[in-house]
Amino acid sequence: MDQGRGEGDVPPQDDKATRLIRDADTEAAFAAELAAEAEELAAEDLADDSLDSSDEDAGLDAGPAADAGVPSKRAACAVTGKVRAKRDLINLDTLRPSLAIRIRRDHGGLPHDALVSRGVVARYRSLYVEELLQQEKGELTELDRQVAESMATHETLAENIEEGYAEERTLGERMSDRIATFGGSWTFILSFGGFLVVWMLINIVESGKSFDPYPFILLNLILSCLAAVQAPIIMMSQKRQESKDRLRSENDYRVNLKAELEIRHLHEKIDYLIQRQWKRLTEIQQLQLEIMQEKRYRR
């Protein structure tokens, strides 16, 4: 059967692979043509913009008649009505669907191509986050409001609690922290154990000259006084450590909540962009098919 196969016969798998390669080459060629056309259009737009800017500079003193044909670089915000530069305005259609729906809830007559200012977008983004938190948790706390405001202003919430807490400590607090740190170390245990051994040896060996004979009443008094003074100092240090841990947990909560909301918004943006890009890809494919048909008719 291998001998009966001709040289011009191609296996089905090779034929499919060759067809896929040809289709990929064809799509790449059409994509290159579309890119070249886009570059030409961009060059024409740049030339038009330069001409428009030169015309605008030349017609500053010509009056309203000269400015009638020049496109305006300023537009009004559809929400506030204030005139701003177009670079400070955002098309409503480019926002996330949930944010655009929230803006249209207060301003129902806005078209899809309406222009809104960045301040309006930041304000409605903060309102949207607050409403989202209220729907999920019911009551909105002060920490949640801080997270919503930080998302609207794009500020970072991560803080170094150690630096801020160390700067606010008084002299007594620093001393109590050092005493508590020394009291809970092996240095204190070994040094105090050596002091006890030396005290007892001195009073046992030299019994005639001992100042604290057995059962070491003076030593017990010293230990009682030391424990009475050291206990409240350690409690004061633990209380400050508890407040530091509370500040650290609040900071972690704000950071984690913002990260969760940002990830959720990022997923929403990606889904929205995928839908838009899918529509554009289908339009490009239709355009490629039309170009192919036109080329076939020309041939």
C-alpha positions as CSV (number, residue, x, y, z in Angstrom):
1,M,0.0,0.0,0.0
2,D,3.0,2.3,0.6
3,Q,4.1,1.7,-3.0
4,G,0.7,2.5,-4.4
5,R,0.7,5.9,-2.9
6,G,1.8,8.5,-5.4
7,E,4.3,11.3,-4.7
8,G,1.6,14.0,-5.0
9,D,-0.6,12.4,-2.4
10,V,-0.5,14.2,1.0
11,P,-1.8,12.6,4.3
12,P,-4.9,14.2,5.7
13,Q,-3.0,15.4,8.8
14,D,-0.4,17.2,6.7
15,D,-3.1,18.7,4.5
16,K,-4.9,20.1,7.6
17,A,-1.6,21.5,9.0
18,T,-0.8,23.1,5.6
19,R,-4.3,24.7,5.5
20,L,-3.9,26.0,9.0
21,I,-0.6,27.5,8.2
22,R,-2.0,29.2,5.1
23,D,-4.9,30.6,7.0
24,A,-2.6,31.9,9.7
25,D,-0.4,33.5,7.0
26,T,-3.5,35.0,5.3
27,E,-4.7,36.5,8.6
28,A,-1.3,37.8,9.4
29,A,-1.1,39.5,6.0
30,F,-4.5,41.1,6.5
31,A,-3.6,42.2,9.9
32,A,-0.4,43.8,8.5
33,E,-2.5,45.6,5.9
34,L,-4.9,46.8,8.5
35,A,-2.0,48.0,10.7
36,A,-0.5,49.8,7.7
37,E,-3.8,51.5,7.0
38,A,-4.2,52.4,10.7
39,E,-0.7,54.0,10.6
40,E,-1.6,56.0,7.5
41,L,-4.8,57.2,9.2
42,A,-2.9,58.1,12.4
43,A,-0.3,60.0,10.3
44,E,-3.2,61.9,8.6
45,D,-4.8,62.6,11.9
46,L,-1.5,64.0,13.2
47,A,-1.2,66.2,10.1
48,D,-4.7,67.4,10.6
49,D,-4.1,68.2,14.3
50,S,-0.9,70.2,13.4
51,L,-2.9,72.1,10.7
52,D,-5.7,72.7,13.2
53,S,-3.3,73.9,15.9
54,S,-1.5,76.2,13.3
55,D,-4.9,77.6,12.2
56,E,-5.9,78.2,15.7
57,D,-2.7,80.1,16.5
58,A,-3.1,82.1,13.4
59,G,-6.8,82.9,14.0
60,L,-6.6,84.1,17.6
61,D,-7.2,87.7,16.6
62,A,-9.5,86.9,13.7
63,G,-12.8,86.8,15.7
64,P,-15.6,84.3,15.9
65,A,-15.7,83.8,12.1
66,A,-12.2,82.3,12.1
67,D,-12.9,80.0,15.0
68,A,-16.1,78.5,13.4
69,G,-14.3,75.8,11.6
70,V,-11.8,74.8,14.3
71,P,-12.8,71.9,16.5
72,S,-12.9,72.8,20.2
73,K,-10.5,71.1,22.5
74,R,-12.8,71.8,25.5
75,A,-16.1,70.2,26.4
76,A,-18.6,70.4,29.2
77,C,-19.1,67.7,31.8
78,A,-22.4,65.9,31.4
79,V,-23.0,65.8,35.1
80,T,-21.7,69.1,36.5
81,G,-22.0,71.2,33.3
82,K,-18.5,72.8,33.8
83,V,-16.4,73.3,30.8
84,R,-13.1,71.4,31.0
85,A,-10.3,70.2,28.7
86,K,-11.1,67.0,26.9
87,R,-8.0,65.3,28.4
88,D,-9.7,65.8,31.8
89,L,-12.9,64.2,30.7
90,I,-13.7,60.5,30.5
91,N,-16.1,58.8,28.1
92,L,-18.9,57.1,30.0
93,D,-18.8,54.1,27.7
94,T,-15.2,53.4,28.7
95,L,-16.0,53.0,32.4
96,R,-17.0,49.8,34.1
97,P,-20.6,48.8,33.5
98,S,-21.4,48.9,37.2
99,L,-19.9,52.3,37.7
100,A,-21.7,53.7,34.6
101,I,-25.0,52.2,35.8
102,R,-24.4,53.9,39.2
103,I,-23.8,57.3,37.5
104,R,-26.9,56.8,35.3
105,R,-29.0,56.1,38.4
106,D,-28.6,59.7,39.5
107,H,-28.5,61.1,35.9
108,G,-30.8,59.0,33.8
109,G,-30.6,61.0,30.6
110,L,-27.0,60.6,29.9
111,P,-26.1,59.0,26.5
112,H,-23.5,56.3,26.1
113,D,-21.0,58.7,24.7
114,A,-21.4,61.3,27.4
115,L,-18.2,62.9,28.9
116,V,-17.8,63.2,32.6
117,S,-14.9,64.7,34.6
118,R,-12.4,62.7,36.6
119,G,-13.7,64.2,39.9
120,V,-17.2,63.0,39.2
121,V,-15.8,59.5,38.4
122,A,-13.8,59.4,41.7
123,R,-16.8,60.6,43.7
124,Y,-19.1,58.0,42.2
125,R,-16.4,55.3,42.6
126,S,-16.3,56.1,46.3
127,L,-20.1,56.0,46.5
128,Y,-20.2,52.7,44.6
129,V,-17.7,51.1,47.0
130,E,-19.6,52.3,50.1
131,E,-22.9,50.9,48.7
132,L,-21.2,47.7,47.9
133,L,-19.9,47.3,51.4
134,Q,-23.2,48.3,52.9
135,Q,-25.0,45.6,50.9
136,E,-22.5,42.9,52.0
137,K,-22.0,43.9,55.6
138,G,-25.0,46.0,56.5
139,E,-23.4,48.7,58.6
140,L,-20.5,50.7,57.3
141,T,-17.7,51.3,59.8
142,E,-15.2,54.1,59.8
143,L,-12.5,51.7,58.6
144,D,-14.7,50.8,55.6
145,R,-15.2,54.5,54.8
146,Q,-11.4,55.0,54.9
147,V,-11.0,52.1,52.4
148,A,-13.7,53.6,50.1
149,E,-12.0,57.0,50.2
150,S,-8.6,55.5,49.5
151,M,-10.0,53.7,46.5
152,A,-11.5,56.9,45.1
153,T,-8.3,58.9,45.6
154,H,-5.9,56.0,44.8
155,E,-4.0,56.3,48.0
156,T,-2.0,53.6,49.8
157,L,-3.2,52.3,53.1
158,A,-0.2,50.3,54.2
159,E,1.5,51.9,57.2
160,N,4.5,51.1,59.4
161,I,2.9,50.8,62.8
162,E,6.2,50.4,64.6
163,E,7.6,53.8,63.5
164,G,4.5,55.7,64.4
165,Y,4.1,53.9,67.7
166,A,7.7,54.3,68.7
167,E,7.6,58.1,68.1
168,E,4.5,58.5,70.4
169,R,6.0,56.8,73.5
170,T,7.0,58.8,76.5
171,L,10.2,58.4,78.6
172,G,8.3,56.3,81.2
173,E,6.9,54.0,78.6
174,R,10.2,53.5,77.0
175,M,11.8,52.6,80.4
176,S,9.0,50.2,81.2
177,D,9.4,48.5,77.9
178,R,13.1,48.0,78.4
179,I,12.6,46.7,82.0
180,A,10.0,44.3,80.7
181,T,12.2,43.2,77.9
182,F,15.1,42.7,80.3
183,G,12.9,40.9,82.9
184,G,11.8,38.3,80.3
185,S,15.3,37.5,79.0
186,W,17.8,34.8,79.8
187,T,20.3,37.5,80.9
188,F,18.0,38.5,83.8
189,I,17.4,34.8,84.8
190,L,21.1,33.9,84.8
191,S,22.2,37.1,86.5
192,F,19.5,36.9,89.2
193,G,20.2,33.2,89.8
194,G,23.9,34.0,90.3
195,F,23.0,36.8,92.7
196,L,20.8,34.3,94.8
197,V,23.5,31.7,94.9
198,V,26.2,34.2,96.0
199,W,23.8,35.6,98.6
200,M,23.1,32.2,100.1
201,L,26.8,31.1,100.0
202,I,27.9,34.2,101.8
203,N,25.4,33.8,104.6
204,I,25.9,30.0,105.0
205,V,29.7,29.7,104.8
206,E,30.4,32.7,107.1
207,S,27.7,31.9,109.7
208,G,29.3,34.1,112.4
209,K,29.4,37.2,110.2
210,S,26.2,36.5,108.2
211,F,23.9,39.5,107.8
212,D,20.9,37.3,106.6
213,P,21.1,33.8,108.2
214,Y,18.9,30.9,107.2
215,P,16.0,31.0,106.3
216,F,17.1,34.3,104.5
217,I,14.3,36.6,105.7
218,L,16.0,39.7,104.1
219,L,16.3,37.9,100.7
220,N,12.6,37.0,100.8
221,L,11.8,40.6,101.5
222,I,13.9,41.8,98.5
223,L,12.3,39.2,96.2
224,S,8.8,40.2,97.3
225,C,9.5,43.9,96.7
226,L,11.1,43.1,93.3
227,A,8.1,41.0,92.3
228,A,5.7,43.8,93.5
229,V,7.5,46.4,91.4
230,Q,8.1,44.3,88.3
231,A,4.6,42.9,87.9
232,P,2.8,46.3,87.2
233,I,5.7,47.3,84.9
234,I,5.2,44.2,82.9
235,M,1.5,44.7,82.8
236,M,2.0,48.3,81.5
237,S,4.2,47.0,78.7
238,Q,1.7,44.3,77.8
239,K,-1.1,46.8,77.7
240,R,0.9,49.0,75.2
241,Q,1.7,45.8,73.2
242,E,-2.0,45.1,73.1
243,S,-2.8,48.5,71.7
244,K,0.0,48.1,69.2
245,D,-1.5,44.8,68.1
246,R,-4.9,46.4,67.7
247,L,-3.5,49.1,65.5
248,R,-1.6,46.5,63.4
249,S,-4.8,44.4,63.0
250,E,-6.8,47.5,61.9
251,N,-4.1,48.3,59.4
252,D,-4.1,44.7,58.1
253,Y,-7.9,44.8,57.8
254,R,-7.9,48.0,55.8
255,V,-5.2,46.7,53.5
256,N,-6.9,43.3,53.0
257,L,-10.3,44.8,52.4
258,K,-8.9,47.2,49.8
259,A,-7.0,44.4,48.1
260,E,-10.1,42.3,47.9
261,L,-12.1,45.2,46.4
262,E,-9.4,46.0,44.0
263,I,-9.1,42.4,42.8
264,R,-12.9,42.3,42.4
265,H,-12.9,45.5,40.3
266,L,-9.9,44.2,38.3
267,H,-11.8,41.0,37.4
268,E,-14.8,43.1,36.4
269,K,-12.6,45.3,34.2
270,I,-11.0,42.3,32.6
271,D,-14.4,40.7,31.9
272,Y,-15.6,44.0,30.4
273,L,-12.4,44.4,28.3
274,I,-12.7,40.8,27.1
275,Q,-16.3,41.4,25.9
276,R,-15.3,44.6,24.1
277,Q,-12.2,43.1,22.5
278,W,-14.3,40.0,21.5
279,K,-16.7,42.3,19.7
280,R,-13.8,44.2,18.0
281,L,-12.2,40.9,17.0
282,T,-15.4,39.8,15.4
283,E,-15.7,43.1,13.6
284,I,-12.1,42.8,12.4
285,Q,-12.8,39.2,11.1
286,Q,-15.9,40.5,9.3
287,L,-13.7,43.2,7.8
288,Q,-11.1,40.7,6.7
289,L,-13.8,38.6,5.0
290,E,-15.1,41.6,3.2
291,I,-11.6,42.5,2.0
292,M,-11.1,38.9,0.8
293,Q,-14.3,39.0,-1.1
294,E,-13.5,42.3,-2.7
295,K,-10.1,41.0,-3.8
296,R,-11.7,37.9,-5.3
297,Y,-14.2,40.0,-7.2
298,R,-11.3,42.2,-8.5
299,R,-9.4,39.2,-9.7
